[in-house]
């Protein structure tokens, strides 16, 4: 691994992820989801609880910060800020890609994550490796990574479009399904399969039914679009015009987040949790996804913007998401996210 190139790519990812041109605005499908207003909720606002279990563990909220920041010198301080806020507010947190840590040059990064684990031992952390690394790396090596971090789960991200358009990409996905199944059967922690902004089709979800996954994060179209990001990066690199021009063609590629959650509800067994991310911008968005069948909702770009602003801004933004979700629960007569999910099933049944 070229360490300088790797760190530069990670810096580029953060910079471009904050650019509005990298956002697939209005494509989540959430604008068409309407929650049913209850004019006479039979409860007091103070009775509304955001508590929602995560992979069998009680959690104060159904929220998590998607893994996104790692692999460059500025990341540790940002990750500490996020970790502290998540620990204090009862959010889960995904770590950034641990690809570098699978190489000997990544030992320093792992030390920083284990320091975060020691400082906030109750924080629900999710590890993060790519499917290409799962295919090419012995399970024992990935197990060492897991044992060092002690995460609640290991997320495996899939990003076919990004890898195909990335100048340094590794679009070698052959053998992904059996490699994923081996990992699920071999690790002592739950495995979560996560898209990165293009969602999952019903046929792909059908193929995942018996793999042994604990959860699927649909991460659908409508938020940060990594095809656009890699196209923007390629534009500035020698010989990158092919990838750049292709990224314009594929700038709206993917399955909307709301649609992907619906597909997951139809295809996955009830033992597999449905997590939803991809263009979530408010507590109301989160409530809509919960009503469609999600049990956990993730944020990326907006939480990154708040964290880069200041710790106070981050705390305020997180409180706002929680308050907006509580308002949505109250105005649907729901005492909890689980109750909203049950109501959503009835709404969808009656609508069909």
Buried (B, 14 or more C-beta within 10 A) or exposed (E): EEEEEBBBBBBBBBEBBBEEEBBBEEBBBBEEBEBBEBEEBEBEEEEBBBBBBBBEEEBEBBBBBBBBBBBBEEBBEBBBBBBBBBBEBBBBBBBBBBBBBBEEEBEEBBEBBEEBBEEBEEBBBBBBBBBBBBBEBEBEEBBBBBEBBBBBBBBBBBBBBBBBBBBBBBBEBEEBBEBBBBBBEEBEBBBBBBBBBBBBBBEBBBEBEEBBBBBBBBBBBBBBBBBBBBBBBBBEEEEBEEBBEBBEEBBEBBBBBBBBBBBBBEBBEEEBBBBBBBBBBBBBBBBBBBBBBBBBBBBBBBBBBBBBEEEEEBBEBBEBBBEBBBBBBBBBBBBBBBBBBEBBEEBBEEEE
